[in-house]
Amino acid sequence: MAALMTDPAEEENLAPVSEKFTLEQVKNSTVKVSHKYTLGSMDTASFCVRYDPSDKYLAQGCGDGTIRIYNVFTGKQSFILNTGMEQPMPTTQIRWRPAASQAVTKNVIISVNANGSLQHWHTTSGRLLHTIYDELN
């Protein structure tokens, strides 16, 4: 994503968001959008992303089965989970434990993988808390 400018000559140099979608300047808009940093890697496909309840972290479910967690204030990767899959399968869905939860442990995420597993992770320690397998997926 590139900075939106009012100068038409500079608008021609804007990078597309993807091959299919681009950013366009809305005439007379007071909102300016500028690129701050890029989260993620172009090495693996993203299947899902989810902000944590405090909007500090963004979790990315990847095609190689990993879950990469980025600090949105710094733009840097903070944690990586599920790096040791025997047969890497995509992480297809992720959810953070709600902030209103009565549970004592914070920073817990649930992931669903294409191999039929549902996993609970403690993100800050990188520890796998529990795994449930569905044979029929």
Buried (B, 14 or more C-beta within 10 A) or exposed (E): BBBBBEEEEEBEEBEEEEEEEEBEBEEEEEEEEEEEEEBBBEEBEBBBBBEBBEEBBBBBBBBBBBBBBBBBEEEEBBBBBBEEBEEBBBBBBBEBBEEEEEEEEBBBBBBBBBBEBBBBBBBBEEEBEEEEEEEEE
